């Protein structure tokens, strides 16, 4: 079926819209945009914002996207299926993100970065250029990933976050820091050095406080790894991905971390 385009929307005739797309009022879709089927772009959005140095590099958004009002996407980025945004999101050029990526209201992605599958940013998250973020990562509100070791400069060094890591609210990660897989960064932390896999850090500056496997809830149950307690938040196929991940990393566990 043809796209449902509001009469006030401006859609370039060269833009490619999949079947059953809905384009809201006063939204602008520029040249060099490919929007997948069954996608919704709400009112006052702008997709494919032109960049002189990007030529005809397209903005590609997969199927089943939902982009909420007042969001802005520059040309030259690629997103997998099931992209979801909050309101007033900004995404700069040369951003690559996988399937089921979610970015909350007032999210700011400064481009030139890589983001994996099933990763979720809450509201007011700032991602600096050259960041690299894995699969199933959670980044909570007001977190900032920086990239300039001696500002202002052009010597940008991105933050790297591995799979299944969690960065809690109001945290700042300094340039070049590597957050290991399944690590937990506590709220309001300043992280100025690498965080090993499955390690808890928090504080200003953040310091190691143990391993995530030591964290228990009020009833004495292990909280981490977090995925088995949250699998209902994800599509069914992700449980198989989790099992494959466990097999791949089980041999890397230290003896005092136990087994899962």
C-alpha positions, -999 to +999 in steps of 0.1 A: +000+000+000+011+036-006+024+058+021+000+080+041+015+115+039-001+144+057-009+172+032+014+197+050+044+174+048+071+181+023+085+148+008+111+149-019+101+130-051+134+112-050+130+099-014+121+062-012+092+054+012+082+018+019+047+005+019+023+016+047+044+045+059+028+074+078+043+108+075+030+134+100+022+171+096+049+196+086+075+169+084+103+173+058+119+144+040+148+154+018+165+138-011+187+107-004+163+092+022+152+056+022+125+048+048+114+012+053+079-002+052+054+001+081+072+031+095+058+062+112+074+096+112+054+120+134+049+157+130+076+184+126+104+159+119+132+164+094+149+134+077+180+135+055+191+170+065+217+179+038+254+181+044+276+196+017+305+171+024+282+141+023+273+142-014+245+118-022+252+096+009+217+085+019+199+083+052+187+047+054+161+037+080+148+001+081+113-013+084+089-007+114+106+026+125+087+050+148+103+085+149+085+108+172+078+145+167+104+172+163+132+147+156+161+156+132+182+130+113+210+142+090+218+124+058+245+097+057+234+074+085+221+038+085+196+022+110+183-013+111+147-024+115+125-013+145+142+020+152+123+039+179+129+074+192+114+098+217+106+134+209+132+160+198+160+136+190+190+147+170+212+123+150+241+136+130+258+120+099+277+088+098+258+071+126+253+033+121+229+015+144+215-020+143+181-035+149+157-025+177+178+006+186+159+029+209+168+065+218+148+086+242+135+121+242+161+148+237+188+122+227+218+137+210+240+115+188+268+135+173+275+111+145+306+092+133+297+064+157+287+027+157+258+013+178+248-024+179+215-043+180+190-041+208+207-011+225+186+014+244+193+050+254+170+068+278+162+105+275+189+133+275+217+110+265+246+126+246+268+104+225+300+120+212+316+114+178+337+082+174+318+064+201+315+026+196+286+009+215+278-028+214+247-049+216+221-049+244+237-019+261+216+003+284+225+040+288+203+059+313+193+096+314+217+125+314+247+104+306+275+119+284+301+100+263+329+125+257+356+124+230+380+153+233+410+147+256+421+184+256+392+206+245+388+223+222+407+202+197+404+179+167+421+150+184+389+131+191+390+097+208+357+079+213+344+058+242+339+021+236+311+002+254+309-036+251+278-058+250+254-059+279+270-031+298+249-007+318+257+030+324+234+045+350+220+080+351+240+113+351+273+096+344+302+111+324+326+088+305+359+105+295+376+101+261+390+068+251+376+048+281+366+012+274+336-002+293+338-040+294+309-064+287+282-067+314+299-040+335+278-017+356+286+020+360+268+035+390+248+067+389+265+101+389+300+087+382+330+102+364+347+074+346+383+082+337+398+048+331+388+014+316+362-007+333+369-045+332+341-069+321+314-077+348+328-050+372+309-025+392+323+010+394+309+042+408+321+075+423+340+107+413+363+094+400+348+060+396+365+032+414+360-006+413+335-018+439+333-055+431+317-077+404+281-076+392+276-113+402+278-101+439+247-079+436+216-093+452+180-081+454+161-077+487+152-114+486+188-126+480+184-134+443+212-125+419+204-094+398+231-098+372+235-109+345+204-088+340+191-103+307+173-134+321+152-112+343+144-088+314+139-111+284+102-102+282+113-067+271+128-081+239+117-102+209+117-139+213+148-145+192+170-125+216+169-154+241+188-175+216+213-147+211+218-145+249+224-183+250+250-181+222+267-152+240+270-172+272+286-201+254+311-178+237+321-160+269+318-188+295+355-197+291+365-162+299+350-161+334+375-159+362+372-188+387+360-164+415+332-151+393+315-185+392+292-198+364+258-187+352 
